[in-house]
Every structure is written in structure tokens, then in C-alpha cells.
Amino acid sequence: MNARINFYGSDLAMKVAKYFNSAGKAIAESGLPAATQELVRIRASQINGCGFCLDMHTKDAAAAGETRQRINLVGAWREATVYTDAERAALELAEEGTRLADGSGVSDETWANAAKHFDEEQLAALVGMIALINAYNRLNVITRMPAGDYVPGQFA
């Protein structure tokens, strides 16, 4: 499969990417655990069908030491015993924050559960990350960015 356009090759796209990447760097440097960040990116990308981001974030997670079992079970996190309660809360928030059109948005129960596990700074990082990965997913799905060739750390 070929990309429809090389979105990241245009001057305008590079300006957009610069701001997206700055937001991503702020989130990465937050107090939100790195493992939680990757699990949430993977789950949102699964929901959105973004092969490019799935390729990237599963490989980056593995390179950072995440286990194959935890990476493989993200799509079935409710039935898996390998995630902490905090990770489960983050994954639930990611799902509801990604599937906004499927229901009434993020429920009060989901938000309260996340707030039990994360402080305000971490919640801000989590919300920002969910929004950002959804934006990246949309850019890549719309332009049909092909998956499979990503090298861990390629965009670090």
C-alpha cells in the first residue's frame, strides 16, 4: 500500500508536526508512567485502525521493555490479568475518549476511576495524549500511511 500523499513531506505538514511533537514531548516528560502512555496509544490506534501508529507504538513499547504478552492483550484488557488498576482506568478513559460518537462521551464513572489513580497533572497528560494519538491516527488513516517499516525510536 502506498500513502495517498506524503503528509510529512510538505512545509505546512512539518509545521503541524512540529507542534504535535512538542505536545508529545511535554506528555512524555510528564509524571504519567511511560508504560501507561504506550498502552493507551496502542489501544486508541487499535480502535481507529491506524496500522502506522500500531506498528510504531508496539515496537517502541517492546524496545522500552514492555512484554509481548501485555502488548498483545491490549485489545482484550478487560479479560486480561496483566494490567494494573491504574492502567485499566487509563485504557477505559482512552476507549471512551476515542469513541466519542458511540455514546455520551466519557462517563463520570470512568473519569472518577481515572482520578482515583492519577493526580491532576497526570490526568492532564492522559487527556492530552488521548487527544494527540487520535489526531495522529486520523492523519495517518486519511493519508493511508503504510505500516510495517517503522524502526523503534525512529522519530525520537
N, C-alpha and C positions, 0 to 999 in steps of 0.2 A: 504494500500500500504506500502511496506517495501522499505527502501533505498537499493540501489544496493551494496553500501559499506558504512561504517561509516567513511566518509572522514575526519571528525573532530576528529576521534579516533586514527589516526596514528601520529607518531612523525613528519614526513615530513609535514603533513597537519597542525599540530599545529604550526609549524614554519611559514608556509604560512599564516595561520590565524592571527598569532601574527603581521605580517607586515600589513595585510589588516586592522586589528583592530586599529593599530597605525595610519594608514591613516584615518580611520573613525573617530578616536578621534580628530585628527587635524582639520578635516572638521567640526565636531560637535562644536568645540571650535572657529570656525571662526565667522565672522560677518554675515554669511548667516542665515536668520531667521530660527528657528527650524521648524516652520510650513511649510515653503517652502521646507526644506530638506525632511520632511516626505512625502509631496505631490509628490515630484519628485521621491522618492524611490518607492512609491506606483505605480505611472504611469509607470515607467520603468519595474517594476515587472509584471504589467498587460500585457504590450506588450510582455514580454519574457515568459509569462505563468509560472511564478515562484510562486507556491502556498505557499511554505515555507516562502518566503520573504513577500508576500502579507499578510499572517497570522501575521507575526511579525510586519510589519510596520503599518498595520491598527490598530492593538491592541496597539502598542506604541503611535500612534497618538491620539487615543481615550484616553488613560491613561494620556497623556500630555494636554488634554483638547480640542482637535480638535473635531468639531461637527460631528455627524453621517452624516448629510447632505453633508458636504464638503468631507468627506471620500468617501461616496457613489457616488458622482458625478465626481470624478477624471477622470474616463474613458470618460466622456462627458463634459469635462471642457470648450470646445468652446461654448456649448449651455447653460452653467450654469452661473448664475449671482453672484455666491457666492465667486468668486476669485478676488483678486486684479490684477491690470495690471502687477505688478511685478511677481506675482505667475503665471499668464498666460504666461509671457515671459519665465519663468523658465520651465514650463511644455512643451512649444513649443521646447525649446532647448533640454530638456530631450527626447522628442519624436524623433527629428531629430538625436540626438546623439546616440540614441538606435537603430534606424532603418537605420544604415549607408548603408546597402546593398540595400535598397529600392530606393535610389535616388542618389543625388550628395553630400551626407553628410549634413553638417549644412550649410544652406544658409547664405549669407551675410545679408539678411534682418532679419533673426532670430537672428543672432549674434548682429546686431546693436540694435534690440529691447531689447535684454537682457542687452546690455551695457548701455542703457538708464536708467535701473532700478537698476543695481548693479555696485559697484565700482570694481576695478581690483582684489582686494583681494577676494571679494565675487564671482566674475566670476571664479577665480581660484578654489575656494571651490566648486562652482557649477559644473564645468567641472570635477574636481576630484571625486565628489560624483557620477556623472553620470557614469563615468568610473568604479568606485568601485562597485556600485549597479549592473551594468551589469556583472561584474566579479563574484560577489556573486550569481546572478541569474544563471549564466552558471554553476557554481559549483553545485548548488542545483538541477537544472534541469537535468544535466548529471547524477548525482548520485541518482536522484529521491527521494530527501529528502521529507518525508511526511509532510503535513501541518495540522494544527488544534490543536496541543498541546502546542503551544507557550504561555508562561506567560509573560505579559508585564514587561519589564526591566530584563528579564532573563539573557541577555548577557551584561548588563550594568556594 
